[in-house]
Amino acid sequence: MSKKAIADLLDSMAEVVHAEIAKHALITRIDLVESLGLRHSSYPKHAATKGETTWLCALLTTKLEEEGRIEVVKDGGRTFYRAV
């Protein structure tokens, strides 16, 4: 897979995330993860550590924030997103 193909894949996934965020005035990270099924294991199959994390959501929302397409709002220990 080429760098461009990977970049295109990330862009298309980010579009789906942005569309979901844009449906709401403000959406929590948990609600976003659950609505799009963005909870995946970040560990190798045979690793001692197991469990699902929200690394994919973090990657895509960071990309959207850096592009200026969403705003990240922190309130205590909770994270919210809103489309710009």
mmCIF file of the N, C-alpha and C atoms, coordinates in Angstrom:
data_MODEL
# 
_entry.id   MODEL 
# 
loop_
_atom_site.group_PDB 
_atom_site.id 
_atom_site.type_symbol 
_atom_site.label_atom_id 
_atom_site.label_alt_id 
_atom_site.label_comp_id 
_atom_site.label_asym_id 
_atom_site.label_entity_id 
_atom_site.label_seq_id 
_atom_site.pdbx_PDB_ins_code 
_atom_site.Cartn_x 
_atom_site.Cartn_y 
_atom_site.Cartn_z 
_atom_site.occupancy 
_atom_site.B_iso_or_equiv 
_atom_site.pdbx_formal_charge 
_atom_site.auth_seq_id 
_atom_site.auth_comp_id 
_atom_site.auth_asym_id 
_atom_site.auth_atom_id 
_atom_site.pdbx_PDB_model_num 
ATOM 1   N N  . MET A 1 1  ? 0.852   -1.172  0.000  1.00 0.00 ? 1  MET A N  1 
ATOM 2   C CA . MET A 1 1  ? 0.000   0.000   0.000  1.00 0.00 ? 1  MET A CA 1 
ATOM 3   C C  . MET A 1 1  ? 0.898   1.235   0.000  1.00 0.00 ? 1  MET A C  1 
ATOM 4   N N  . SER A 1 2  ? 0.591   2.179   -0.827 1.00 0.00 ? 2  SER A N  1 
ATOM 5   C CA . SER A 1 2  ? 1.417   3.379   -0.946 1.00 0.00 ? 2  SER A CA 1 
ATOM 6   C C  . SER A 1 2  ? 1.071   4.411   0.126  1.00 0.00 ? 2  SER A C  1 
ATOM 7   N N  . LYS A 1 3  ? 1.966   5.379   0.312  1.00 0.00 ? 3  LYS A N  1 
ATOM 8   C CA . LYS A 1 3  ? 1.716   6.463   1.263  1.00 0.00 ? 3  LYS A CA 1 
ATOM 9   C C  . LYS A 1 3  ? 0.436   7.206   0.912  1.00 0.00 ? 3  LYS A C  1 
ATOM 10  N N  . LYS A 1 4  ? 0.220   7.433   -0.371 1.00 0.00 ? 4  LYS A N  1 
ATOM 11  C CA . LYS A 1 4  ? -0.986  8.151   -0.804 1.00 0.00 ? 4  LYS A CA 1 
ATOM 12  C C  . LYS A 1 4  ? -2.238  7.352   -0.472 1.00 0.00 ? 4  LYS A C  1 
ATOM 13  N N  . ALA A 1 5  ? -2.194  6.048   -0.671 1.00 0.00 ? 5  ALA A N  1 
ATOM 14  C CA . ALA A 1 5  ? -3.357  5.205   -0.364 1.00 0.00 ? 5  ALA A CA 1 
ATOM 15  C C  . ALA A 1 5  ? -3.666  5.250   1.130  1.00 0.00 ? 5  ALA A C  1 
ATOM 16  N N  . ILE A 1 6  ? -2.624  5.238   1.960  1.00 0.00 ? 6  ILE A N  1 
ATOM 17  C CA . ILE A 1 6  ? -2.821  5.315   3.410  1.00 0.00 ? 6  ILE A CA 1 
ATOM 18  C C  . ILE A 1 6  ? -3.389  6.679   3.789  1.00 0.00 ? 6  ILE A C  1 
ATOM 19  N N  . ALA A 1 7  ? -2.838  7.744   3.215  1.00 0.00 ? 7  ALA A N  1 
ATOM 20  C CA . ALA A 1 7  ? -3.344  9.097   3.481  1.00 0.00 ? 7  ALA A CA 1 
ATOM 21  C C  . ALA A 1 7  ? -4.803  9.221   3.050  1.00 0.00 ? 7  ALA A C  1 
ATOM 22  N N  . ASP A 1 8  ? -5.147  8.661   1.901  1.00 0.00 ? 8  ASP A N  1 
ATOM 23  C CA . ASP A 1 8  ? -6.534  8.695   1.422  1.00 0.00 ? 8  ASP A CA 1 
ATOM 24  C C  . ASP A 1 8  ? -7.467  7.937   2.364  1.00 0.00 ? 8  ASP A C  1 
ATOM 25  N N  . LEU A 1 9  ? -6.999  6.801   2.876  1.00 0.00 ? 9  LEU A N  1 
ATOM 26  C CA . LEU A 1 9  ? -7.794  6.012   3.820  1.00 0.00 ? 9  LEU A CA 1 
ATOM 27  C C  . LEU A 1 9  ? -8.053  6.809   5.102  1.00 0.00 ? 9  LEU A C  1 
ATOM 28  N N  . LEU A 1 10 ? -7.000  7.425   5.642  1.00 0.00 ? 10 LEU A N  1 
ATOM 29  C CA . LEU A 1 10 ? -7.165  8.241   6.847  1.00 0.00 ? 10 LEU A CA 1 
ATOM 30  C C  . LEU A 1 10 ? -8.106  9.414   6.592  1.00 0.00 ? 10 LEU A C  1 
ATOM 31  N N  . ASP A 1 11 ? -7.967  10.052  5.426  1.00 0.00 ? 11 ASP A N  1 
ATOM 32  C CA . ASP A 1 11 ? -8.856  11.168  5.082  1.00 0.00 ? 11 ASP A CA 1 
ATOM 33  C C  . ASP A 1 11 ? -10.311 10.728  5.018  1.00 0.00 ? 11 ASP A C  1 
ATOM 34  N N  . SER A 1 12 ? -10.577 9.569   4.424  1.00 0.00 ? 12 SER A N  1 
ATOM 35  C CA . SER A 1 12 ? -11.960 9.109   4.314  1.00 0.00 ? 12 SER A CA 1 
ATOM 36  C C  . SER A 1 12 ? -12.520 8.730   5.688  1.00 0.00 ? 12 SER A C  1 
ATOM 37  N N  . MET A 1 13 ? -11.696 8.153   6.561  1.00 0.00 ? 13 MET A N  1 
ATOM 38  C CA . MET A 1 13 ? -12.154 7.838   7.914  1.00 0.00 ? 13 MET A CA 1 
ATOM 39  C C  . MET A 1 13 ? -12.396 9.127   8.701  1.00 0.00 ? 13 MET A C  1 
ATOM 40  N N  . ALA A 1 14 ? -11.538 10.117  8.526  1.00 0.00 ? 14 ALA A N  1 
ATOM 41  C CA . ALA A 1 14 ? -11.711 11.401  9.209  1.00 0.00 ? 14 ALA A CA 1 
ATOM 42  C C  . ALA A 1 14 ? -12.999 12.083  8.757  1.00 0.00 ? 14 ALA A C  1 
ATOM 43  N N  . GLU A 1 15 ? -13.360 11.935  7.500  1.00 0.00 ? 15 GLU A N  1 
ATOM 44  C CA . GLU A 1 15 ? -14.614 12.506  6.994  1.00 0.00 ? 15 GLU A CA 1 
ATOM 45  C C  . GLU A 1 15 ? -15.823 11.914  7.705  1.00 0.00 ? 15 GLU A C  1 
ATOM 46  N N  . VAL A 1 16 ? -15.797 10.609  7.942  1.00 0.00 ? 16 VAL A N  1 
ATOM 47  C CA . VAL A 1 16 ? -16.895 9.940   8.648  1.00 0.00 ? 16 VAL A CA 1 
ATOM 48  C C  . VAL A 1 16 ? -16.991 10.466  10.083 1.00 0.00 ? 16 VAL A C  1 
ATOM 49  N N  . VAL A 1 17 ? -15.848 10.610  10.737 1.00 0.00 ? 17 VAL A N  1 
ATOM 50  C CA . VAL A 1 17 ? -15.817 11.131  12.106 1.00 0.00 ? 17 VAL A CA 1 
ATOM 51  C C  . VAL A 1 17 ? -16.339 12.567  12.129 1.00 0.00 ? 17 VAL A C  1 
ATOM 52  N N  . HIS A 1 18 ? -15.887 13.395  11.190 1.00 0.00 ? 18 HIS A N  1 
ATOM 53  C CA . HIS A 1 18 ? -16.333 14.787  11.123 1.00 0.00 ? 18 HIS A CA 1 
ATOM 54  C C  . HIS A 1 18 ? -17.843 14.868  10.899 1.00 0.00 ? 18 HIS A C  1 
ATOM 55  N N  . ALA A 1 19 ? -18.360 14.039  10.030 1.00 0.00 ? 19 ALA A N  1 
ATOM 56  C CA . ALA A 1 19 ? -19.804 14.038  9.759  1.00 0.00 ? 19 ALA A CA 1 
ATOM 57  C C  . ALA A 1 19 ? -20.589 13.684  11.022 1.00 0.00 ? 19 ALA A C  1 
ATOM 58  N N  . GLU A 1 20 ? -20.092 12.744  11.803 1.00 0.00 ? 20 GLU A N  1 
ATOM 59  C CA . GLU A 1 20 ? -20.771 12.367  13.045 1.00 0.00 ? 20 GLU A CA 1 
ATOM 60  C C  . GLU A 1 20 ? -20.711 13.515  14.053 1.00 0.00 ? 20 GLU A C  1 
ATOM 61  N N  . ILE A 1 21 ? -19.571 14.159  14.172 1.00 0.00 ? 21 ILE A N  1 
ATOM 62  C CA . ILE A 1 21 ? -19.430 15.295  15.095 1.00 0.00 ? 21 ILE A CA 1 
ATOM 63  C C  . ILE A 1 21 ? -20.364 16.427  14.669 1.00 0.00 ? 21 ILE A C  1 
ATOM 64  N N  . ALA A 1 22 ? -20.455 16.678  13.372 1.00 0.00 ? 22 ALA A N  1 
ATOM 65  C CA . ALA A 1 22 ? -21.275 17.780  12.855 1.00 0.00 ? 22 ALA A CA 1 
ATOM 66  C C  . ALA A 1 22 ? -22.772 17.579  13.107 1.00 0.00 ? 22 ALA A C  1 
ATOM 67  N N  . LYS A 1 23 ? -23.200 16.349  13.352 1.00 0.00 ? 23 LYS A N  1 
ATOM 68  C CA . LYS A 1 23 ? -24.613 16.073  13.643 1.00 0.00 ? 23 LYS A CA 1 
ATOM 69  C C  . LYS A 1 23 ? -25.033 16.618  15.004 1.00 0.00 ? 23 LYS A C  1 
ATOM 70  N N  . HIS A 1 24 ? -24.076 16.923  15.855 1.00 0.00 ? 24 HIS A N  1 
ATOM 71  C CA . HIS A 1 24 ? -24.346 17.308  17.243 1.00 0.00 ? 24 HIS A CA 1 
ATOM 72  C C  . HIS A 1 24 ? -23.769 18.687  17.525 1.00 0.00 ? 24 HIS A C  1 
ATOM 73  N N  . ALA A 1 25 ? -24.428 19.421  18.419 1.00 0.00 ? 25 ALA A N  1 
ATOM 74  C CA . ALA A 1 25 ? -23.862 20.698  18.855 1.00 0.00 ? 25 ALA A CA 1 
ATOM 75  C C  . ALA A 1 25 ? -22.559 20.440  19.607 1.00 0.00 ? 25 ALA A C  1 
ATOM 76  N N  . LEU A 1 26 ? -22.570 19.397  20.420 1.00 0.00 ? 26 LEU A N  1 
ATOM 77  C CA . LEU A 1 26 ? -21.412 19.000  21.216 1.00 0.00 ? 26 LEU A CA 1 
ATOM 78  C C  . LEU A 1 26 ? -21.559 17.510  21.476 1.00 0.00 ? 26 LEU A C  1 
ATOM 79  N N  . ILE A 1 27 ? -20.515 16.726  21.231 1.00 0.00 ? 27 ILE A N  1 
ATOM 80  C CA . ILE A 1 27 ? -20.577 15.284  21.460 1.00 0.00 ? 27 ILE A CA 1 
ATOM 81  C C  . ILE A 1 27 ? -19.389 14.869  22.317 1.00 0.00 ? 27 ILE A C  1 
ATOM 82  N N  . THR A 1 28 ? -19.654 13.996  23.283 1.00 0.00 ? 28 THR A N  1 
ATOM 83  C CA . THR A 1 28 ? -18.560 13.518  24.134 1.00 0.00 ? 28 THR A CA 1 
ATOM 84  C C  . THR A 1 28 ? -17.714 12.509  23.363 1.00 0.00 ? 28 THR A C  1 
ATOM 85  N N  . ARG A 1 29 ? -16.483 12.370  23.795 1.00 0.00 ? 29 ARG A N  1 
ATOM 86  C CA . ARG A 1 29 ? -15.582 11.384  23.177 1.00 0.00 ? 29 ARG A CA 1 
ATOM 87  C C  . ARG A 1 29 ? -16.175 9.978   23.290 1.00 0.00 ? 29 ARG A C  1 
ATOM 88  N N  . ILE A 1 30 ? -16.738 9.671   24.452 1.00 0.00 ? 30 ILE A N  1 
ATOM 89  C CA . ILE A 1 30 ? -17.326 8.336   24.669 1.00 0.00 ? 30 ILE A CA 1 
ATOM 90  C C  . ILE A 1 30 ? -18.464 8.091   23.681 1.00 0.00 ? 30 ILE A C  1 
ATOM 91  N N  . ASP A 1 31 ? -19.345 9.067   23.522 1.00 0.00 ? 31 ASP A N  1 
ATOM 92  C CA . ASP A 1 31 ? -20.469 8.902   22.588 1.00 0.00 ? 31 ASP A CA 1 
ATOM 93  C C  . ASP A 1 31 ? -19.979 8.751   21.150 1.00 0.00 ? 31 ASP A C  1 
ATOM 94  N N  . LEU A 1 32 ? -18.952 9.506   20.791 1.00 0.00 ? 32 LEU A N  1 
ATOM 95  C CA . LEU A 1 32 ? -18.385 9.403   19.442 1.00 0.00 ? 32 LEU A CA 1 
ATOM 96  C C  . LEU A 1 32 ? -17.791 8.016   19.214 1.00 0.00 ? 32 LEU A C  1 
ATOM 97  N N  . VAL A 1 33 ? -17.018 7.541   20.173 1.00 0.00 ? 33 VAL A N  1 
ATOM 98  C CA . VAL A 1 33 ? -16.397 6.207   20.079 1.00 0.00 ? 33 VAL A CA 1 
ATOM 99  C C  . VAL A 1 33 ? -17.460 5.132   19.943 1.00 0.00 ? 33 VAL A C  1 
ATOM 100 N N  . GLU A 1 34 ? -18.489 5.209   20.772 1.00 0.00 ? 34 GLU A N  1 
ATOM 101 C CA . GLU A 1 34 ? -19.539 4.196   20.751 1.00 0.00 ? 34 GLU A CA 1 
ATOM 102 C C  . GLU A 1 34 ? -20.371 4.255   19.474 1.00 0.00 ? 34 GLU A C  1 
ATOM 103 N N  . SER A 1 35 ? -20.712 5.454   19.015 1.00 0.00 ? 35 SER A N  1 
ATOM 104 C CA . SER A 1 35 ? -21.571 5.563   17.832 1.00 0.00 ? 35 SER A CA 1 
ATOM 105 C C  . SER A 1 35 ? -20.882 5.071   16.564 1.00 0.00 ? 35 SER A C  1 
ATOM 106 N N  . LEU A 1 36 ? -19.554 5.179   16.499 1.00 0.00 ? 36 LEU A N  1 
ATOM 107 C CA . LEU A 1 36 ? -18.828 4.764   15.295 1.00 0.00 ? 36 LEU A CA 1 
ATOM 108 C C  . LEU A 1 36 ? -18.040 3.465   15.486 1.00 0.00 ? 36 LEU A C  1 
ATOM 109 N N  . GLY A 1 37 ? -18.104 2.882   16.669 1.00 0.00 ? 37 GLY A N  1 
ATOM 110 C CA . GLY A 1 37 ? -17.380 1.633   16.908 1.00 0.00 ? 37 GLY A CA 1 
ATOM 111 C C  . GLY A 1 37 ? -15.874 1.807   16.822 1.00 0.00 ? 37 GLY A C  1 
ATOM 112 N N  . LEU A 1 38 ? -15.360 2.870   17.438 1.00 0.00 ? 38 LEU A N  1 
ATOM 113 C CA . LEU A 1 38 ? -13.933 3.184   17.350 1.00 0.00 ? 38 LEU A CA 1 
ATOM 114 C C  . LEU A 1 38 ? -13.118 2.654   18.526 1.00 0.00 ? 38 LEU A C  1 
ATOM 115 N N  . ARG A 1 39 ? -13.522 1.562   19.087 1.00 0.00 ? 39 ARG A N  1 
ATOM 116 C CA . ARG A 1 39 ? -12.768 0.957   20.187 1.00 0.00 ? 39 ARG A CA 1 
ATOM 117 C C  . ARG A 1 39 ? -12.101 -0.310  19.638 1.00 0.00 ? 39 ARG A C  1 
ATOM 118 N N  . HIS A 1 40 ? -10.754 -0.277  19.561 1.00 0.00 ? 40 HIS A N  1 
ATOM 119 C CA . HIS A 1 40 ? -10.005 -1.390  18.979 1.00 0.00 ? 40 HIS A CA 1 
ATOM 120 C C  . HIS A 1 40 ? -8.763  -1.675  19.809 1.00 0.00 ? 40 HIS A C  1 
ATOM 121 N N  . SER A 1 41 ? -8.275  -2.888  19.727 1.00 0.00 ? 41 SER A N  1 
ATOM 122 C CA . SER A 1 41 ? -7.052  -3.247  20.430 1.00 0.00 ? 41 SER A CA 1 
ATOM 123 C C  . SER A 1 41 ? -5.854  -2.603  19.737 1.00 0.00 ? 41 SER A C  1 
ATOM 124 N N  . SER A 1 42 ? -4.957  -2.082  20.553 1.00 0.00 ? 42 SER A N  1 
ATOM 125 C CA . SER A 1 42 ? -3.733  -1.505  20.000 1.00 0.00 ? 42 SER A CA 1 
ATOM 126 C C  . SER A 1 42 ? -2.522  -2.374  20.328 1.00 0.00 ? 42 SER A C  1 
ATOM 127 N N  . TYR A 1 43 ? -2.783  -3.586  20.807 1.00 0.00 ? 43 TYR A N  1 
ATOM 128 C CA . TYR A 1 43 ? -1.714  -4.489  21.226 1.00 0.00 ? 43 TYR A CA 1 
ATOM 129 C C  . TYR A 1 43 ? -1.579  -5.653  20.266 1.00 0.00 ? 43 TYR A C  1 
ATOM 130 N N  . PRO A 1 44 ? -0.347  -6.159  20.074 1.00 0.00 ? 44 PRO A N  1 
ATOM 131 C CA . PRO A 1 44 ? -0.155  -7.359  19.246 1.00 0.00 ? 44 PRO A CA 1 
ATOM 132 C C  . PRO A 1 44 ? -0.931  -8.545  19.826 1.00 0.00 ? 44 PRO A C  1 
ATOM 133 N N  . LYS A 1 45 ? -1.264  -9.474  18.983 1.00 0.00 ? 45 LYS A N  1 
ATOM 134 C CA . LYS A 1 45 ? -2.090  -10.625 19.359 1.00 0.00 ? 45 LYS A CA 1 
ATOM 135 C C  . LYS A 1 45 ? -1.535  -11.382 20.573 1.00 0.00 ? 45 LYS A C  1 
ATOM 136 N N  . HIS A 1 46 ? -0.238  -11.545 20.645 1.00 0.00 ? 46 HIS A N  1 
ATOM 137 C CA . HIS A 1 46 ? 0.360   -12.349 21.714 1.00 0.00 ? 46 HIS A CA 1 
ATOM 138 C C  . HIS A 1 46 ? 0.948   -11.503 22.847 1.00 0.00 ? 46 HIS A C  1 
ATOM 139 N N  . ALA A 1 47 ? 0.593   -10.229 22.908 1.00 0.00 ? 47 ALA A N  1 
ATOM 140 C CA . ALA A 1 47 ? 1.114   -9.352  23.961 1.00 0.00 ? 47 ALA A CA 1 
ATOM 141 C C  . ALA A 1 47 ? 0.503   -9.716  25.311 1.00 0.00 ? 47 ALA A C  1 
ATOM 142 N N  . ALA A 1 48 ? 1.254   -9.468  26.370 1.00 0.00 ? 48 ALA A N  1 
ATOM 143 C CA . ALA A 1 48 ? 0.760   -9.734  27.721 1.00 0.00 ? 48 ALA A CA 1 
ATOM 144 C C  . ALA A 1 48 ? -0.383  -8.779  28.073 1.00 0.00 ? 48 ALA A C  1 
ATOM 145 N N  . THR A 1 49 ? -0.295  -7.550  27.565 1.00 0.00 ? 49 THR A N  1 
ATOM 146 C CA . THR A 1 49 ? -1.338  -6.557  27.811 1.00 0.00 ? 49 THR A CA 1 
ATOM 147 C C  . THR A 1 49 ? -2.440  -6.741  26.786 1.00 0.00 ? 49 THR A C  1 
ATOM 148 N N  . LYS A 1 50 ? -3.666  -6.743  27.249 1.00 0.00 ? 50 LYS A N  1 
ATOM 149 C CA . LYS A 1 50 ? -4.819  -6.907  26.358 1.00 0.00 ? 50 LYS A CA 1 
ATOM 150 C C  . LYS A 1 50 ? -5.804  -5.781  26.625 1.00 0.00 ? 50 LYS A C  1 
ATOM 151 N N  . GLY A 1 51 ? -6.724  -5.618  25.734 1.00 0.00 ? 51 GLY A N  1 
ATOM 152 C CA . GLY A 1 51 ? -7.800  -4.658  25.956 1.00 0.00 ? 51 GLY A CA 1 
ATOM 153 C C  . GLY A 1 51 ? -7.975  -3.724  24.792 1.00 0.00 ? 51 GLY A C  1 
ATOM 154 N N  . GLU A 1 52 ? -9.158  -3.193  24.708 1.00 0.00 ? 52 GLU A N  1 
ATOM 155 C CA . GLU A 1 52 ? -9.472  -2.261  23.635 1.00 0.00 ? 52 GLU A CA 1 
ATOM 156 C C  . GLU A 1 52 ? -9.235  -0.837  24.122 1.00 0.00 ? 52 GLU A C  1 
ATOM 157 N N  . THR A 1 53 ? -8.773  0.007   23.227 1.00 0.00 ? 53 THR A N  1 
ATOM 158 C CA . THR A 1 53 ? -8.517  1.410   23.527 1.00 0.00 ? 53 THR A CA 1 
ATOM 159 C C  . THR A 1 53 ? -9.155  2.271   22.445 1.00 0.00 ? 53 THR A C  1 
ATOM 160 N N  . THR A 1 54 ? -9.078  3.572   22.631 1.00 0.00 ? 54 THR A N  1 
ATOM 161 C CA . THR A 1 54 ? -9.682  4.497   21.663 1.00 0.00 ? 54 THR A CA 1 
ATOM 162 C C  . THR A 1 54 ? -8.609  5.197   20.831 1.00 0.00 ? 54 THR A C  1 
ATOM 163 N N  . TRP A 1 55 ? -7.528  4.503   20.535 1.00 0.00 ? 55 TRP A N  1 
ATOM 164 C CA . TRP A 1 55 ? -6.420  5.097   19.786 1.00 0.00 ? 55 TRP A CA 1 
ATOM 165 C C  . TRP A 1 55 ? -6.851  5.595   18.409 1.00 0.00 ? 55 TRP A C  1 
ATOM 166 N N  . LEU A 1 56 ? -7.748  4.891   17.744 1.00 0.00 ? 56 LEU A N  1 
ATOM 167 C CA . LEU A 1 56 ? -8.170  5.301   16.412 1.00 0.00 ? 56 LEU A CA 1 
ATOM 168 C C  . LEU A 1 56 ? -8.959  6.608   16.472 1.00 0.00 ? 56 LEU A C  1 
ATOM 169 N N  . CYS A 1 57 ? -9.816  6.727   17.462 1.00 0.00 ? 57 CYS A N  1 
ATOM 170 C CA . CYS A 1 57 ? -10.565 7.974   17.653 1.00 0.00 ? 57 CYS A CA 1 
ATOM 171 C C  . CYS A 1 57 ? -9.592  9.125   17.929 1.00 0.00 ? 57 CYS A C  1 
ATOM 172 N N  . ALA A 1 58 ? -8.604  8.894   18.775 1.00 0.00 ? 58 ALA A N  1 
ATOM 173 C CA . ALA A 1 58 ? -7.622  9.931   19.101 1.00 0.00 ? 58 ALA A CA 1 
ATOM 174 C C  . ALA A 1 58 ? -6.857  10.382  17.852 1.00 0.00 ? 58 ALA A C  1 
ATOM 175 N N  . LEU A 1 59 ? -6.453  9.444   17.045 1.00 0.00 ? 59 LEU A N  1 
ATOM 176 C CA . LEU A 1 59 ? -5.718  9.764   15.821 1.00 0.00 ? 59 LEU A CA 1 
ATOM 177 C C  . LEU A 1 59 ? -6.562  10.620  14.870 1.00 0.00 ? 59 LEU A C  1 
ATOM 178 N N  . LEU A 1 60 ? -7.802  10.213  14.662 1.00 0.00 ? 60 LEU A N  1 
ATOM 179 C CA . LEU A 1 60 ? -8.661  10.918  13.705 1.00 0.00 ? 60 LEU A CA 1 
ATOM 180 C C  . LEU A 1 60 ? -9.110  12.278  14.220 1.00 0.00 ? 60 LEU A C  1 
ATOM 181 N N  . THR A 1 61 ? -9.417  12.384  15.516 1.00 0.00 ? 61 THR A N  1 
ATOM 182 C CA . THR A 1 61 ? -9.831  13.692  16.036 1.00 0.00 ? 61 THR A CA 1 
ATOM 183 C C  . THR A 1 61 ? -8.653  14.658  16.107 1.00 0.00 ? 61 THR A C  1 
ATOM 184 N N  . THR A 1 62 ? -7.462  14.158  16.374 1.00 0.00 ? 62 THR A N  1 
ATOM 185 C CA . THR A 1 62 ? -6.275  15.017  16.349 1.00 0.00 ? 62 THR A CA 1 
ATOM 186 C C  . THR A 1 62 ? -6.048  15.559  14.945 1.00 0.00 ? 62 THR A C  1 
ATOM 187 N N  . LYS A 1 63 ? -6.203  14.719  13.944 1.00 0.00 ? 63 LYS A N  1 
ATOM 188 C CA . LYS A 1 63 ? -6.064  15.139  12.545 1.00 0.00 ? 63 LYS A CA 1 
ATOM 189 C C  . LYS A 1 63 ? -7.072  16.250  12.230 1.00 0.00 ? 63 LYS A C  1 
ATOM 190 N N  . LEU A 1 64 ? -8.334  16.051  12.624 1.00 0.00 ? 64 LEU A N  1 
ATOM 191 C CA . LEU A 1 64 ? -9.370  17.049  12.356 1.00 0.00 ? 64 LEU A CA 1 
ATOM 192 C C  . LEU A 1 64 ? -9.118  18.350  13.114 1.00 0.00 ? 64 LEU A C  1 
ATOM 193 N N  . GLU A 1 65 ? -8.627  18.243  14.345 1.00 0.00 ? 65 GLU A N  1 
ATOM 194 C CA . GLU A 1 65 ? -8.320  19.443  15.124 1.00 0.00 ? 65 GLU A CA 1 
ATOM 195 C C  . GLU A 1 65 ? -7.165  20.220  14.487 1.00 0.00 ? 65 GLU A C  1 
ATOM 196 N N  . GLU A 1 66 ? -6.127  19.516  14.057 1.00 0.00 ? 66 GLU A N  1 
ATOM 197 C CA . GLU A 1 66 ? -4.985  20.171  13.411 1.00 0.00 ? 66 GLU A CA 1 
ATOM 198 C C  . GLU A 1 66 ? -5.383  20.860  12.112 1.00 0.00 ? 66 GLU A C  1 
ATOM 199 N N  . GLU A 1 67 ? -6.380  20.313  11.431 1.00 0.00 ? 67 GLU A N  1 
ATOM 200 C CA . GLU A 1 67 ? -6.884  20.920  10.194 1.00 0.00 ? 67 GLU A CA 1 
ATOM 201 C C  . GLU A 1 67 ? -7.844  22.077  10.473 1.00 0.00 ? 67 GLU A C  1 
ATOM 202 N N  . GLY A 1 68 ? -8.176  22.299  11.750 1.00 0.00 ? 68 GLY A N  1 
ATOM 203 C CA . GLY A 1 68 ? -9.079  23.377  12.122 1.00 0.00 ? 68 GLY A CA 1 
ATOM 204 C C  . GLY A 1 68 ? -10.544 23.075  11.836 1.00 0.00 ? 68 GLY A C  1 
ATOM 205 N N  . ARG A 1 69 ? -10.892 21.805  11.718 1.00 0.00 ? 69 ARG A N  1 
ATOM 206 C CA . ARG A 1 69 ? -12.255 21.417  11.360 1.00 0.00 ? 69 ARG A CA 1 
ATOM 207 C C  . ARG A 1 69 ? -13.133 21.107  12.564 1.00 0.00 ? 69 ARG A C  1 
ATOM 208 N N  . ILE A 1 70 ? -12.493 20.832  13.722 1.00 0.00 ? 70 ILE A N  1 
ATOM 209 C CA . ILE A 1 70 ? -13.250 20.618  14.955 1.00 0.00 ? 70 ILE A CA 1 
ATOM 210 C C  . ILE A 1 70 ? -12.575 21.372  16.088 1.00 0.00 ? 70 ILE A C  1 
ATOM 211 N N  . GLU A 1 71 ? -13.350 21.586  17.132 1.00 0.00 ? 71 GLU A N  1 
ATOM 212 C CA . GLU A 1 71 ? -12.836 22.187  18.357 1.00 0.00 ? 71 GLU A CA 1 
ATOM 213 C C  . GLU A 1 71 ? -12.936 21.129  19.447 1.00 0.00 ? 71 GLU A C  1 
ATOM 214 N N  . VAL A 1 72 ? -11.896 21.033  20.258 1.00 0.00 ? 72 VAL A N  1 
ATOM 215 C CA . VAL A 1 72 ? -11.882 20.097  21.373 1.00 0.00 ? 72 VAL A CA 1 
ATOM 216 C C  . VAL A 1 72 ? -12.121 20.895  22.644 1.00 0.00 ? 72 VAL A C  1 
ATOM 217 N N  . VAL A 1 73 ? -13.114 20.477  23.420 1.00 0.00 ? 73 VAL A N  1 
ATOM 218 C CA . VAL A 1 73 ? -13.462 21.155  24.661 1.00 0.00 ? 73 VAL A CA 1 
ATOM 219 C C  . VAL A 1 73 ? -13.253 20.162  25.804 1.00 0.00 ? 73 VAL A C  1 
ATOM 220 N N  . LYS A 1 74 ? -12.457 20.559  26.788 1.00 0.00 ? 74 LYS A N  1 
ATOM 221 C CA . LYS A 1 74 ? -12.212 19.693  27.948 1.00 0.00 ? 74 LYS A CA 1 
ATOM 222 C C  . LYS A 1 74 ? -12.951 20.281  29.140 1.00 0.00 ? 74 LYS A C  1 
ATOM 223 N N  . ASP A 1 75 ? -13.622 19.419  29.870 1.00 0.00 ? 75 ASP A N  1 
ATOM 224 C CA . ASP A 1 75 ? -14.347 19.832  31.070 1.00 0.00 ? 75 ASP A CA 1 
ATOM 225 C C  . ASP A 1 75 ? -14.065 18.788  32.138 1.00 0.00 ? 75 ASP A C  1 
ATOM 226 N N  . GLY A 1 76 ? -13.172 19.113  33.030 1.00 0.00 ? 76 GLY A N  1 
ATOM 227 C CA . GLY A 1 76 ? -12.745 18.129  34.017 1.00 0.00 ? 76 GLY A CA 1 
ATOM 228 C C  . GLY A 1 76 ? -12.040 16.988  33.318 1.00 0.00 ? 76 GLY A C  1 
ATOM 229 N N  . GLY A 1 77 ? -12.511 15.772  33.534 1.00 0.00 ? 77 GLY A N  1 
ATOM 230 C CA . GLY A 1 77 ? -11.922 14.605  32.888 1.00 0.00 ? 77 GLY A CA 1 
ATOM 231 C C  . GLY A 1 77 ? -12.624 14.212  31.598 1.00 0.00 ? 77 GLY A C  1 
ATOM 232 N N  . ARG A 1 78 ? -13.591 15.007  31.156 1.00 0.00 ? 78 ARG A N  1 
ATOM 233 C CA . ARG A 1 78 ? -14.347 14.661  29.951 1.00 0.00 ? 78 ARG A CA 1 
ATOM 234 C C  . ARG A 1 78 ? -13.886 15.478  28.759 1.00 0.00 ? 78 ARG A C  1 
ATOM 235 N N  . THR A 1 79 ? -13.928 14.861  27.583 1.00 0.00 ? 79 THR A N  1 
ATOM 236 C CA . THR A 1 79 ? -13.567 15.525  26.335 1.00 0.00 ? 79 THR A CA 1 
ATOM 237 C C  . THR A 1 79 ? -14.794 15.577  25.442 1.00 0.00 ? 79 THR A C  1 
ATOM 238 N N  . PHE A 1 80 ? -15.020 16.753  24.872 1.00 0.00 ? 80 PHE A N  1 
ATOM 239 C CA . PHE A 1 80 ? -16.131 16.980  23.944 1.00 0.00 ? 80 PHE A CA 1 
ATOM 240 C C  . PHE A 1 80 ? -15.578 17.497  22.627 1.00 0.00 ? 80 PHE A C  1 
ATOM 241 N N  . TYR A 1 81 ? -16.334 17.267  21.560 1.00 0.00 ? 81 TYR A N  1 
ATOM 242 C CA . TYR A 1 81 ? -15.951 17.781  20.237 1.00 0.00 ? 81 TYR A CA 1 
ATOM 243 C C  . TYR A 1 81 ? -17.120 18.542  19.650 1.00 0.00 ? 81 TYR A C  1 
ATOM 244 N N  . ARG A 1 82 ? -16.779 19.563  18.860 1.00 0.00 ? 82 ARG A N  1 
ATOM 245 C CA . ARG A 1 82 ? -17.793 20.280  18.090 1.00 0.00 ? 82 ARG A CA 1 
ATOM 246 C C  . ARG A 1 82 ? -17.185 20.657  16.747 1.00 0.00 ? 82 ARG A C  1 
ATOM 247 N N  . ALA A 1 83 ? -18.016 20.631  15.720 1.00 0.00 ? 83 ALA A N  1 
ATOM 248 C CA . ALA A 1 83 ? -17.558 21.021  14.381 1.00 0.00 ? 83 ALA A CA 1 
ATOM 249 C C  . ALA A 1 83 ? -17.383 22.541  14.360 1.00 0.00 ? 83 ALA A C  1 
ATOM 250 N N  . VAL A 1 84 ? -16.397 22.996  13.627 1.00 0.00 ? 84 VAL A N  1 
ATOM 251 C CA . VAL A 1 84 ? -16.125 24.431  13.503 1.00 0.00 ? 84 VAL A CA 1 
ATOM 252 C C  . VAL A 1 84 ? -16.790 24.952  12.248 1.00 0.00 ? 84 VAL A C  1 
# 
